[in-house]
Amino acid sequence: MASHVKCPSCGVYNTNADYCKNCGAVLSYEKRREISFKKEEEARQERARIDREENPSFYEKYKDHRYWIVRALATVTHSIALAVLAIGTFIAWLFTAIAA
């Protein structure tokens, strides 16, 4: 079954097409949605990148510090945080395994 769609930009009728033959405008709702989602995802990633640059973590901020004692403190603090997270994850997994 043929699908006849009128282009919102130029008014030309197109048959079974995602793009207008005359002006190249997007006709398909699926394509419009894909393009919109892609733009939103790129914008979200850009906002996340800017946020990471403006607000670095303690470790990211001091891992390349010019004084070795500050670098060591940042590394030790980061290592302790990772160990606590690993232990907490193991305990959560253990409770889940016992409950199941």
C-alpha positions as CSV (number, residue, x, y, z in Angstrom):
1,M,0.0,0.0,0.0
2,A,1.5,3.3,-1.0
3,S,1.9,6.1,1.5
4,H,1.3,9.6,0.2
5,V,2.7,12.3,2.5
6,K,2.6,16.0,2.0
7,C,5.9,17.8,2.7
8,P,5.4,20.4,5.6
9,S,8.1,22.6,4.0
10,C,7.3,22.8,0.3
11,G,3.9,21.2,0.0
12,V,4.9,18.5,-2.6
13,Y,3.3,15.1,-2.2
14,N,5.8,12.2,-1.8
15,T,5.1,8.5,-2.2
16,N,6.8,6.0,0.2
17,A,9.7,8.3,1.1
18,D,11.4,9.3,4.3
19,Y,12.7,12.5,2.8
20,C,11.0,15.0,0.4
21,K,12.1,14.6,-3.2
22,N,11.9,18.4,-3.8
23,C,13.5,20.0,-0.8
24,G,15.0,17.1,1.2
25,A,12.9,17.7,4.4
26,V,12.3,14.8,6.8
27,L,8.8,13.3,6.3
28,S,8.9,10.2,8.4
29,Y,8.0,10.5,12.1
30,E,10.4,7.7,12.9
31,K,13.3,9.5,11.3
32,R,12.3,12.8,13.0
33,R,12.2,11.0,16.4
34,E,15.6,9.3,15.7
35,I,17.2,12.7,14.8
36,S,15.6,14.3,17.9
37,F,16.8,11.5,20.2
38,K,20.3,11.7,18.7
39,K,20.5,15.4,19.2
40,E,19.3,15.1,22.8
41,E,21.8,12.4,23.5
42,E,24.7,14.5,22.1
43,A,23.5,17.4,24.2
44,R,23.4,15.2,27.3
45,Q,26.9,13.9,26.7
46,E,28.2,17.5,26.1
47,R,26.6,18.6,29.4
48,A,28.2,15.7,31.2
49,R,31.6,16.4,29.7
50,I,31.4,20.1,30.8
51,D,30.2,19.1,34.3
52,R,33.2,16.7,34.6
53,E,35.6,19.5,33.5
54,E,34.1,22.1,35.9
55,N,33.7,19.8,38.9
56,P,36.4,17.2,39.0
57,S,36.5,14.7,41.8
58,F,39.0,15.0,44.6
59,Y,41.2,12.3,43.0
60,E,41.1,13.8,39.5
61,K,41.9,17.2,40.9
62,Y,44.9,16.2,42.9
63,K,46.4,13.1,41.2
64,D,48.8,15.3,39.2
65,H,49.6,17.8,41.9
66,R,53.1,19.2,42.0
67,Y,53.8,18.0,45.6
68,W,54.2,14.3,46.1
69,I,52.6,14.2,49.5
70,V,49.3,15.6,48.0
71,R,49.5,13.0,45.2
72,A,50.1,10.3,47.8
73,L,47.2,11.5,49.9
74,A,44.8,11.6,46.9
75,T,45.9,8.1,45.9
76,V,45.5,6.6,49.4
77,T,42.1,8.3,49.8
78,H,41.0,7.0,46.4
79,S,42.2,3.4,47.2
80,I,40.4,3.5,50.6
81,A,37.1,4.6,48.9
82,L,37.4,1.8,46.3
83,A,38.1,-0.8,49.0
84,V,35.0,0.4,51.0
85,L,32.9,0.2,47.8
86,A,34.2,-3.3,47.0
87,I,33.4,-4.5,50.5
88,G,29.9,-3.0,50.4
89,T,29.2,-4.5,47.1
90,F,30.3,-7.9,48.3
91,I,28.1,-7.6,51.4
92,A,25.1,-6.6,49.2
93,W,25.8,-9.6,46.9
94,L,26.1,-11.9,49.9
95,F,22.8,-10.8,51.4
96,T,21.1,-11.2,48.0
97,A,22.6,-14.7,47.5
98,I,21.5,-15.8,51.0
99,A,18.0,-14.4,50.5
100,A,17.6,-16.1,47.2
